[in-house]
């Protein structure tokens, strides 16, 4: 998939805030996968930072 589309999707998830918490495992997978485009990983990190902090603390 196009990195621009993937990074845009990550930004959209971040903009969803608390509603995106169900996607946190997917976001974490992007961050762990070194094969994923660095821009996508960066946007995934931003989305993670914009999601509900309370939910993050309950993740392994």
N, CA, C and O atoms as a MOPAC input file, in Angstrom:
PM7 MOZYME 1SCF
protein

 N      0.85000 1    -1.17600 1     0.00000 1
 C      0.00000 1     0.00000 1     0.00000 1
 C      0.89300 1     1.23600 1     0.00000 1
 O      1.99100 1     1.21500 1     0.55800 1
 N      0.44000 1     2.27100 1    -0.60200 1
 C      1.15500 1     3.53500 1    -0.72500 1
 C      1.44800 1     4.13000 1     0.65500 1
 O      0.53700 1     4.25800 1     1.47400 1
 N      2.72000 1     4.49800 1     0.92600 1
 C      3.05800 1     5.09400 1     2.22400 1
 C      2.28200 1     6.37000 1     2.53400 1
 O      2.00000 1     6.65300 1     3.69800 1
 N      1.93800 1     7.13300 1     1.51900 1
 C      1.19000 1     8.36400 1     1.75000 1
 C     -0.21500 1     8.02900 1     2.26600 1
 O     -0.72200 1     8.68900 1     3.17400 1
 N     -0.83000 1     7.01400 1     1.69000 1
 C     -2.15900 1     6.59700 1     2.13200 1
 C     -2.07800 1     6.07000 1     3.55800 1
 O     -2.92100 1     6.39700 1     4.39300 1
 N     -1.06700 1     5.25800 1     3.83800 1
 C     -0.91400 1     4.69300 1     5.17800 1
 C     -0.63900 1     5.77500 1     6.21900 1
 O     -1.18500 1     5.72900 1     7.32100 1
 N      0.19900 1     6.74200 1     5.87600 1
 C      0.49500 1     7.80000 1     6.83800 1
 C     -0.73900 1     8.68000 1     7.05500 1
 O     -0.97300 1     9.15200 1     8.16700 1
 N     -1.51800 1     8.90100 1     6.01100 1
 C     -2.75600 1     9.66700 1     6.15600 1
 C     -3.74600 1     8.92800 1     7.05100 1
 O     -4.44800 1     9.54600 1     7.85100 1
 N     -3.79800 1     7.61200 1     6.91600 1
 C     -4.67800 1     6.81500 1     7.76600 1
 C     -4.23700 1     6.90900 1     9.22600 1
 O     -5.07800 1     6.98900 1    10.12200 1
 N     -2.93100 1     6.90100 1     9.47000 1
 C     -2.42000 1     7.01900 1    10.83400 1
 C     -2.78700 1     8.37600 1    11.42900 1
 O     -3.16400 1     8.46200 1    12.59800 1
 N     -2.67800 1     9.41900 1    10.63800 1
 C     -3.05800 1    10.75600 1    11.10000 1
 C     -4.55000 1    10.78500 1    11.42700 1
 O     -4.95900 1    11.35000 1    12.44100 1
 N     -5.35700 1    10.17400 1    10.56600 1
 C     -6.80100 1    10.13700 1    10.81100 1
 C     -7.11800 1     9.40800 1    12.11000 1
 O     -7.98900 1     9.83600 1    12.86800 1
 N     -6.41400 1     8.30700 1    12.37000 1
 C     -6.61600 1     7.59600 1    13.63500 1
 C     -6.27300 1     8.48400 1    14.82100 1
 O     -6.99100 1     8.50000 1    15.82100 1
 N     -5.18300 1     9.21700 1    14.70800 1
 C     -4.80000 1    10.12100 1    15.78900 1
 C     -5.84100 1    11.19200 1    16.03000 1
 O     -6.08700 1    11.58400 1    17.17100 1
 N     -6.44800 1    11.66400 1    14.96600 1
 C     -7.47800 1    12.68800 1    15.08700 1
 C     -8.75700 1    12.15500 1    15.72000 1
 O     -9.58200 1    12.92700 1    16.20900 1
 N     -8.92000 1    10.83800 1    15.71200 1
 C    -10.10600 1    10.22600 1    16.31000 1
 C    -10.03200 1    10.21700 1    17.83400 1
 O    -11.04900 1    10.02800 1    18.50300 1
 N     -8.84900 1    10.41800 1    18.38100 1
 C     -8.68900 1    10.44700 1    19.83700 1
 C     -9.09100 1     9.14100 1    20.48500 1
 O     -8.64600 1     8.06900 1    20.07500 1
 N     -9.93200 1     9.23300 1    21.49700 1
 C    -10.33300 1     8.05500 1    22.27000 1
 C    -11.00400 1     6.98700 1    21.40400 1
 O    -10.89200 1     5.79700 1    21.69800 1
 N    -11.68600 1     7.38900 1    20.36100 1
 C    -12.36200 1     6.44100 1    19.47800 1
 C    -11.37200 1     5.51400 1    18.76100 1
 O    -11.76200 1     4.45900 1    18.26000 1
 N    -10.11700 1     5.89900 1    18.71200 1
 C     -9.10600 1     5.09800 1    18.02600 1
 C     -8.43600 1     4.06900 1    18.93300 1
 O     -7.56500 1     3.32900 1    18.47500 1
 N     -8.81900 1     4.00500 1    20.19700 1
 C     -8.12700 1     3.10800 1    21.12500 1
 C     -8.20500 1     1.65000 1    20.69800 1
 O     -7.30400 1     0.87300 1    21.01100 1
 N     -9.26200 1     1.26000 1    19.98900 1
 C     -9.34600 1    -0.12800 1    19.53000 1
 C     -8.27700 1    -0.45000 1    18.49200 1
 O     -7.99500 1    -1.62100 1    18.23400 1
 N     -7.68600 1     0.57200 1    17.89900 1
 C     -6.66400 1     0.37000 1    16.87800 1
 C     -5.24200 1     0.46200 1    17.42800 1
 O     -4.27800 1     0.36000 1    16.67100 1
 N     -5.10900 1     0.65200 1    18.72400 1
 C     -3.78100 1     0.77400 1    19.32300 1
 C     -2.89400 1    -0.43000 1    19.00500 1
 O     -1.72100 1    -0.23300 1    18.68700 1
 N     -3.39400 1    -1.66900 1    19.07400 1
 C     -2.52400 1    -2.80200 1    18.71300 1
 C     -1.98500 1    -2.70200 1    17.28300 1
 O     -0.83200 1    -3.04500 1    17.02500 1
 N     -2.82700 1    -2.23100 1    16.35300 1
 C     -2.37300 1    -2.06800 1    14.96600 1
 C     -1.30300 1    -0.98700 1    14.85900 1
 O     -0.31300 1    -1.14100 1    14.14400 1
 N     -1.51800 1     0.09700 1    15.57600 1
 C     -0.54300 1     1.19100 1    15.57300 1
 C      0.79000 1     0.70000 1    16.13400 1
 O      1.85000 1     1.01100 1    15.59100 1
 N      0.73400 1    -0.06200 1    17.21400 1
 C      1.95700 1    -0.59600 1    17.80900 1
 C      2.68200 1    -1.52600 1    16.84200 1
 O      3.91300 1    -1.54800 1    16.80700 1
 N      1.92800 1    -2.29100 1    16.06100 1
 C      2.55400 1    -3.17800 1    15.06800 1
 C      3.30200 1    -2.37800 1    14.01100 1
 O      4.38400 1    -2.77800 1    13.58100 1
 N      2.73000 1    -1.24200 1    13.58600 1
 C      3.43900 1    -0.38600 1    12.62500 1
 C      4.75900 1     0.10300 1    13.22000 1
 O      5.78100 1     0.14100 1    12.53500 1
 N      4.72700 1     0.47000 1    14.48400 1
 C      5.93400 1     0.99300 1    15.12500 1
 C      7.01100 1    -0.07200 1    15.26500 1
 O      8.20000 1     0.23300 1    15.17800 1
 N      6.60900 1    -1.30900 1    15.48000 1
 C      7.56500 1    -2.39900 1    15.66900 1
 C      8.16100 1    -2.89900 1    14.35900 1
 O      9.26900 1    -3.43400 1    14.35200 1
 N      7.45200 1    -2.73500 1    13.27000 1
 C      7.86100 1    -3.28900 1    11.98300 1
 C      8.81700 1    -2.33600 1    11.26000 1
 O      8.40800 1    -1.29800 1    10.74000 1
 N     10.07800 1    -2.70600 1    11.24000 1
 C     11.09500 1    -1.85400 1    10.60700 1
 C     10.97500 1    -1.83000 1     9.09300 1
 O     11.62200 1    -1.01000 1     8.44100 1
 N     10.16300 1    -2.70900 1     8.51800 1
 C      9.95200 1    -2.71700 1     7.06900 1
 C      8.94600 1    -1.65100 1     6.64300 1
 O      8.87800 1    -1.28500 1     5.47000 1
 N      8.16700 1    -1.15500 1     7.60400 1
 C      7.18100 1    -0.11200 1     7.30900 1
 C      7.92200 1     1.20100 1     7.04900 1
 O      8.88500 1     1.52700 1     7.74300 1
 N      7.47400 1     1.93100 1     6.06800 1
 C      8.07400 1     3.21600 1     5.69400 1
 C      8.25200 1     4.09900 1     6.93600 1
 O      7.34700 1     4.18400 1     7.76600 1
 N      9.41100 1     4.75500 1     7.06700 1
 C      9.66000 1     5.60500 1     8.24200 1
 C      8.62300 1     6.71300 1     8.44200 1
 O      8.31600 1     7.07300 1     9.57900 1
 N      8.09100 1     7.24400 1     7.36600 1
 C      7.07100 1     8.29200 1     7.49300 1
 C      5.80400 1     7.70900 1     8.11000 1
 O      5.16900 1     8.34500 1     8.95200 1
 N      5.43700 1     6.49900 1     7.69000 1
 C      4.25300 1     5.84200 1     8.24800 1
 C      4.47300 1     5.57100 1     9.72700 1
 O      3.57500 1     5.78900 1    10.54000 1
 N      5.65700 1     5.09800 1    10.07800 1
 C      5.96200 1     4.83300 1    11.48500 1
 C      5.90800 1     6.11400 1    12.30900 1
 O      5.42900 1     6.10900 1    13.44300 1
 N      6.39100 1     7.19000 1    11.75000 1
 C      6.35300 1     8.47600 1    12.44600 1
 C      4.92100 1     8.92300 1    12.69900 1
 O      4.58700 1     9.36700 1    13.79700 1
 N      4.08000 1     8.80400 1    11.68400 1
 C      2.67600 1     9.19000 1    11.82400 1
 C      1.95800 1     8.25600 1    12.79400 1
 O      1.07100 1     8.68600 1    13.53200 1
 N      2.33600 1     6.98800 1    12.79400 1
 C      1.74700 1     6.03700 1    13.74400 1
 C      2.11000 1     6.43100 1    15.17300 1
 O      1.27800 1     6.34000 1    16.07600 1
 N      3.34600 1     6.86700 1    15.37600 1
 C      3.77100 1     7.31400 1    16.70300 1
 C      2.98200 1     8.54600 1    17.13300 1
 O      2.58400 1     8.66200 1    18.29200 1
 N      2.76100 1     9.45200 1    16.20800 1
 C      1.96300 1    10.64100 1    16.51400 1
 C      0.52700 1    10.25100 1    16.86400 1
 O     -0.05500 1    10.79200 1    17.80500 1
 N     -0.03900 1     9.31800 1    16.11000 1
 C     -1.40600 1     8.87000 1    16.38000 1
 C     -1.48600 1     8.23600 1    17.76300 1
 O     -2.45200 1     8.45000 1    18.49600 1
 N     -0.49000 1     7.47300 1    18.10800 1
 C     -0.45500 1     6.84500 1    19.42000 1
 C     -0.41300 1     7.90500 1    20.51200 1
 O     -1.08400 1     7.77500 1    21.53500 1
 N      0.35900 1     8.93400 1    20.30000 1
 C      0.45000 1    10.01300 1    21.26500 1
 C     -0.83800 1    10.80100 1    21.40200 1
 O     -1.08200 1    11.40400 1    22.44800 1
 N     -1.67200 1    10.81000 1    20.36300 1
 C     -2.91500 1    11.56900 1    20.39500 1
 C     -4.08400 1    10.73800 1    20.91600 1
 O     -5.16200 1    11.27900 1    21.16500 1
 N     -3.88400 1     9.43000 1    21.08200 1
 C     -4.97400 1     8.57600 1    21.55800 1
 C     -5.11000 1     8.70400 1    23.06800 1
 O     -4.29400 1     9.35000 1    23.72400 1
 N     -6.12800 1     8.09500 1    23.59900 1
 C     -6.43000 1     8.18100 1    25.03000 1
 C     -5.29700 1     7.59400 1    25.85700 1
 O     -5.00700 1     6.40200 1    25.75600 1
 N     -4.65500 1     8.42200 1    26.67500 1
 C     -3.51400 1     7.99800 1    27.48100 1
 C     -3.87500 1     6.92200 1    28.49100 1
 O     -3.06100 1     6.03900 1    28.76100 1
 N     -5.06800 1     6.97300 1    29.05300 1
 C     -5.48200 1     5.98000 1    30.02800 1
 C     -5.53200 1     4.58600 1    29.42700 1
 O     -5.17400 1     3.61300 1    30.09100 1
 N     -5.96100 1     4.47900 1    28.20500 1
 C     -6.03900 1     3.18200 1    27.54100 1
 C     -4.63800 1     2.63600 1    27.25700 1
 O     -4.42200 1     1.42600 1    27.31900 1
 N     -3.70000 1     3.50800 1    26.95100 1
 C     -2.33900 1     3.05700 1    26.64900 1
 C     -1.69300 1     2.39000 1    27.83500 1
 O     -0.92600 1     1.44300 1    27.66800 1
 N     -1.98200 1     2.85800 1    29.01900 1
 C     -1.34600 1     2.31700 1    30.20300 1
 C     -1.80600 1     0.90100 1    30.50400 1
 O     -1.14900 1     0.19600 1    31.26900 1
 N     -2.91000 1     0.47000 1    29.92600 1
 C     -3.42500 1    -0.87200 1    30.14200 1
 C     -2.96700 1    -1.85700 1    29.09400 1
 O     -3.38100 1    -3.01600 1    29.11600 1
 N     -2.13100 1    -1.43100 1    28.18400 1
 C     -1.63600 1    -2.30700 1    27.10600 1
 C     -0.34400 1    -2.96100 1    27.53500 1
 O      0.43900 1    -2.36700 1    28.27600 1
 N     -0.10300 1    -4.21500 1    27.06300 1
 C      1.17300 1    -4.90700 1    27.39000 1
 C      2.36200 1    -4.27500 1    26.69600 1
 O      3.49100 1    -4.73400 1    26.86600 1

